[in-house]
Amino acid sequence: SGLKMIQILPINDTQSSHTWTDSYPYAAISVFALHPLYLHIEGISGWANIVTPEELDNISRDLNELDAVDYERVLTCKLDLAKKIFTNQWDQLKEDPEYIKFFKENENWLSSYALFSFFRDKYKTVDFTKWGDYAVFNPIFLTDFIHPDNDHFLDIAFYFFLQFNLDKQLLNASKYAKSKGVILKGDLPIGIFKHSTDAWISPHLFNMDGQAGAPPDPFSTTGQNWG
């Protein structure tokens, strides 16, 4: 088609309610983490040893025959399949030099994001002010939860696995586009989401009482609140 540039909306993780409303791309729960919705199952090394091609074909056919994208079902299917692969692969992956390198380079945001995601599901809310003893972030309990001896460690490590594969797949996609003379142009929100990992661990960096938006216009007669 002759394209030289593709601009994409933010592709950060927005899983707040586990409903279709999370499809709004400007309310990311992390300014670093990528959205599992974009995970390419066939792009995960060794996937065919756990998920049969027939099983994946059946799921893909059912979803692709729908009139519109079923956001919730697509994400649920991908996470379920990814969890099966993770459970089978983790013992080998944690010793993989490529994974170890990725974790070390991204640990400063990856660990807190994974713990945030765990607490979101544990307390059934992304509003960290309702997380009891964990409402205010503390590096001490972060260290405790991400220790391999912690009872919940594998639930948290699943997010390490997802981000490792998402990062690798996005890099491969961008390299492929570049090889064809096409560059990717990203889009960023003008602020962070108030119920995000970033707000949880660094509230002192933000005006936690303010939210951005837009006044009424032809697009929205009541204006917009972007959270």
Salt bridges, closest charged atoms under 4 A:
GLU42 OE1 - HIS40 ND1 3.42
GLU55 OE2 - LYS84 NZ 3.40
ASP91 OD1 - LYS94 NZ 3.71
GLU98 OE1 - LYS168 NZ 3.99
GLU105 OE2 - LYS101 NZ 2.79
ASP121 OD1 - HIS18 NE2 2.79
ASP121 OD1 - ARG120 NE 3.01
ASP127 OD1 - HIS195 NE2 3.67
ASP149 OD2 - HIS147 ND1 3.68
